């Protein structure tokens, strides 16, 4: 991605493109801060496993955030 994204909550470094894409998909494309998968799951009241399943669904749908 050319940029090193950190988790807003726990400061985990080097968020991958799928994690950044999921943040944008779930929280809005104009967000400037991102969560790691664990913190995003907690924020959304779901599990990391469910978020991974959502990424796969979005990929299958052809979402440009997950190319």
MODA-V458558 format. One record per residue. RES is the residue in one letter. PSI is psi in whole degrees, 0 to 359 (999 if undefined). Layout:
BEGIN
res: (RES/RES)
psi: (PSI/PSI)
END
This chain:
BEGIN
res: (X/X/X/X/X/X/X/X/X/X/X/X/X/X/X/X/X/X/X/X/X/X/X/X/X/X/X/X/X/X/X/X/X/X/X/X/X/X/X/X/X/X/X/X/X/X/X/X/X/X/X/X/X/X/X/X/X/X/X/X/X/X/X/X/X/X/X)
psi: (343/358/143/107/137/152/130/325/308/355/13/136/166/52/135/170/327/322/315/317/319/320/313/320/318/330/351/139/346/6/152/345/149/156/148/171/318/315/324/317/315/315/320/354/40/193/159/321/319/325/321/319/320/320/314/320/314/322/314/329/351/20/129/340/346/30/999)
END
